[in-house]
């Protein structure tokens, strides 16, 4: 145990100083937030039409005032012009600086048609305008039928959908907080892959430089491997805690009420699944690192291995729509897929307690067997140089009693 702790302390100190770790922990999230913010800003700016230079030709005697009120309320800019014919409208459009011109004919109440001219796709902003025109025309027709403004308001009131999540006999209001654990799980998953990659590089480097020969002369292969796995598991936890702290600060700025949804018992379960996910990936990376001759071969093999736990993500839609379905349950009981599948299910539902207990028991047994196997292959593979070990040889090592 003392050797394991010594290795873990050394690897942890080395790992948190790794440039890749520092970049992906502190700089990369900032870049993602900035890119997301900039894209969202310009998307919303384009969608709301506030930067669209729109001209309106209104041939009716009632549209202009109501359009001005609606556009002002939604901070939508428009200029009202009054050419006498469609030909003049087109001429004004070509000679002017407008992005689009909306022509409202005098008989719009009867025809229910307007004309929208635009020069390029950036000027194609019709949904917002269509909704406003529809509301105005509906109100106009109801007024003509003799309805009062109050009656019109009651008759045209929008339906409000109040979402409720049913949990057994309990009922709670649906909110973003319900799927928040899913997004947190994905960030945690990213941290696990990062630490797993750094672990792989550490093993390959020590093997290539033959440092491992010196290390294994003083400690056992099992102590070395377990120490590395513990160290990089702690590195993952540090990274996750830093990201959680940033998430808390962002949520406090956006909506403090979401914090109650963020810190629930589900988060503890997700952290446990993350731990098992890391243990599985770490065990596989230890085998790959010990059985390859250089970093290039190791990274190529690790790339395929890393795809295995990601497979359930391709079924996210099916799992989300039916978390208790056959597909969800089958994936939940395949050890390589269990952590990812259960994290997705926890993001969109609350699986039965018996399933959660069963999956943890399965992961515990599978991880123990994998760690024992990995330690055995690690001990043999770390002392072999100059060639990549194929699957047949790995199976031969696994069956060997030389451990």
N, C-alpha and C positions, 0 to 999 in steps of 0.2 A: 504493500500500500504506500509506503514511504517513497519508493521509486516512482510509482504512478503520479503521486502529488508533485514530486520534483520535476518530472517531465511536463506535467500540466502547467506548472508555474512558469517554466522556461518557454514553452510554446505559446502560452497566453500572452506573456510580455512581448514576445517576438511578433505575434499575430496582430496585436492592436497597434503596433508601429508600422505594419505593412502599408505601403502607399496605396495599394488597391483598396484595402479596407477603409483607410481614412477618406479616400476620394468617394467611394460608394456610400459611406456612412454620412458624411457631412456635405460634400459638394454635389453629388448626384441628385439627392432629394431636392436641393435648392434649385438646381437646373430644371428638374421636372416640374416643380411648382411654378417657376417663372414661365416656362414654355406653356404650361396649361393655362396660366393666368392670361398671358398675352393672346393665345389662340381664342380663349373664351371671350376676352374683351372685344377682339375684332369681329368674332362671330356674332356676338350680341349686338355690336355696333352696326353690323351689316344687316342683321335680321330685323332690328327694330326700325330700320329705315331712316334713322336720324341724320345720316350722311347722304341720303338720296335727294338729289335736286329734282323735285317733282313739280310739274305744272298741272293745273286742273282747269278744264274748260267745262263750266256748268251751264247748261241751257235750260235748266229748270228754275223755278222760282222759290224752291224750298231747301235745296241741298247745301248751298254754300255755307249758311250759318251753322248748320249742324255738323258739317264736315270740319269747319274751323274749330268748333268746340271739341270734337273728338280728337283732332290732330294735336291741338294744344294740350289736351289732357294726357296724351301718350307721347308728348315731346316729338311729334312727327312734323317735319317741315314741309310746307307746300306753298306754292304761289298760284293764285287764281288769275287766269287770263281769259280774254273774251274775243277771240277771232270769230268771224262770221260764218266760216264754212270749214268743211273737213280738209279741203285743199289748203286753206290758209293755216290750219292747225299743223299739217305736215310741213309746210314751209317754215313756220315758226320753229318747229322741232329741229329741222335741219340747220337753221341759222342760229338758233339759240344755244345756250349752255345746259339745257335740261338733260337729265338722264332718262326721264320718262314723262309722258303726258297722258293724263286721264281725261277722256272725253265722255261726258255724261249727256246723252241726248235728251231732248225735251220729253219724249214719250217713254222714258225709262220705267215708269210705273207699270205701263202696259206690256212693254217688251221684255223687261227684266234683263236688259243687256246694256253694257257700257263698253267703250273701246279704250284699250290700253296700248300706247305706243312706247317702245323702248329701243335703244340703240344697241345694247349689248346685254349679256346675261346678268351683269351686275345691276342692271336696272329692272330686272324681272322680279318685282316685289308685289305680288298680287294677293296673297292670303290675308294679310292685315287689312288691305283696302277692301277686299271682298267682304270681310266680316263686318266692317263698319258700314259699307253701303247696304248690306243685307239688313242690318239692324234699323237703319234709317228708313228703308223702303217698307219693311214690315210695320214699323210705327206709323208711317204715312198711310198705309192701307187701312190699318185699324182705326186711325183718326177719321179717315173718310167714311168708315162704317159706323161712326158715332160713338166709339169708345173713348172714355176719359183717360188722361195720362196715368192715373192711379190704376185703373183697370188694365191698361196696356202693360204697366210694370208687373202686375200680378200675373197676367197671361203669358208674358214672355220671360218670366224668371227662369234662370238656369237651374238645372238639377245639381244639387251638391251630393257628391259621393263621399261618404264617411267610411273609410276602411277600418275594419276590425280584424285582429288576429285572434283566432280561437285556440286556446290552450287548455284542453280538457274542459273543465267547468269554468275556467277563467276566460276573461275577455279583455283585450287591451287594444288601444288605438294603434293602428299601423303607422309607422313612420320610417324615416331613413335609418333610424337606430336599429331596426330589425335586420337590415342587410349590412350594417356597419361591420359586424364580426367577419363577414365574408371578405370585405376589402382588407381588413386587418390581417386576416389569414393569408391573403396573397402577398402582402408586404413581408410577413414573417417567413413565408415560403421563399421569397427572394433572398432573405438573410441567410437561410439555411443553405441555399445553393452557393452563395458567396463563400461562406465558411467551408463548405465541402470542397470547393475549388482550391481554396488556399491550403487546405489540408493535403489535397492531392499533390499540389506543387511542392509542399514541404517534404513529403515522402519521396517524390521522384528526385528532388535536389539532393537529399541526403544519400539516396541510393547511388545516384550518378557520381557524386563526389567521394563516394566510399566512406563517408563519415559514419554511416550506419555500422560499419565493422567495428569501429572504436566504441560506439554507443552500446552495441550488443555484447561487447566484452565485459561490460559492467552491470548491465541490467537485462532483464528478460525481454523477449519480443512482445509478450503480452503486456508487460508494464509499459513499454514504449508505445504500443498502439493505443492502449486504453488511456494513457496520459495525453496523447495527441487528441483523441476524440473528446475527452473531457475539456481540454483547453479550448478547442474550436467550438464546442457546444456553448461554453461560457462566452466566447467571442460573439456568437450568434445572439445570445441573450442580451449582451451589452448593446449590440446594434439595434435589436428590437426595442429595448428600453429607451434608447435615444430617439428612435422614430416615434415611439408612443408619446414621449414627452413633447415632441414637435406637433404630433397630432392633437394632443390635449390643448396646446396653445392655439392652434388653428381653430379647433372647435369652440374654444372660449370666445374667439373673435366672431365666429359665424353664428353659433347657437349653443349657449352653455347648457341648455336642456338636454342636448345629445349626450352629454357626459354620463348621465344616468344609464343610457342605453349602451354606452361603450364599455363601462366597467360592470359587467355582469358575470354570473357563474360560467357563461359560455366562454369567456376569455380564458379562464383557467383551463377548461377542457381543450381549447385551441392550443394553448401553450404546451399542454401535455402531448397533443398530437404532433406539434412542431418538434418536440424533443424526440419522439419516436421516428419522425421523418428524418431528422438529422442523423440519428443513430443508424438508420438503414442506409442512407446515402454515404455516411462516413465509413461504414463497414465495406460497402461496395468500392468506394474510392481507395480504401486501404488495400484491397485485393488488386485493384487496377494498378495502383502505384507500385506495388511489390512485384507485379508480373510483367511490367513493361520496361524497355531498355532506355527510353528517353522521354523527355517532356512532350514531344510532338505525338508520339504513339499514345502516351497516357491521356493527353487532352482529347484525342480523337475517340478513344474508347470511352472516356468519361462523358463525352457529348451524347453518345447513344444511351448510356446508363441514366443520365439526367432526364432523358425524355420519358422514362418509365413512370415516375411519380406524377408527371404532368398529364398523362393520358386522361384521367378523370375530368380535367378541365375542359376537354373537348366535348364532354357530355354535360356541361354545366346547365344548359338550357333544359335538358330532360330531367336532371336532378332537381333543378329549381322548381319545375312545374309539378313534379311528383316525387318529393323527397323520400316518401315511404314506399316507392314502387319497387318492382323486381330488379330493374337495372341498378338503382341506388343501393339496394341491399346486397346484390351480387358483388358490386365493386367494393362495398364496405368490408367484405370478408376475404378480399384478396390482399394479403399483407403489403405488397408493394403499392397498392392503390388506396389502402385503408386511410392513412392520414389525410390525404388530399380530399378524398370523397367525404369523409366525416366533417372536415372543415367547411366544405361547401354546404353540406346538409345543415350544419349548425348555423351557417349564415342565413338560411332561408326557412328553417324550421327548428323544432326541438325533438330530436329522435328519442324513442323510448329509452328509459334508463337501462333496461336489460340489453339493448343493442349497444349502448355506450360501454357498459361493463364488459360485454362479450368482445367487442373490438379491442378494448384495452388489454384484455387477457390474451387475445390472439397476438397482438403486437408485442406483448411482454415475452411470450414464448418464442415467437419468431425472431425477435431482436436478440434474445439470448443465444439461440442456435446460430444466428448469423455472426454474432460477435466471436463465438468460439471457433467457428469455421474461418472467419477472417483472420483471427489471431494465428491459427495454424498455417494458413496460406501465406500470411504476412511473414512469419518466421522463416519459411523456406524460400519464398520469393525474393526477400530483401538481400539474400546472399548470392543471388544468381545474376550474372551480368552478361551483356552482349547480345541478348536475344529477347524477343517478345514471347511470352508463354501463351500457348493456345488453350482453348477450352478443354481439350482432351487431357492436357497435362495438369490443368487445375483440378479436374476430377480425380486424376491419379493422386495428386497431392492430398486431396481431401480424404481419400480412402486410406492413405498411408497411416501407419501407426507411429510414425517417427515424430512424436510430439509429447 
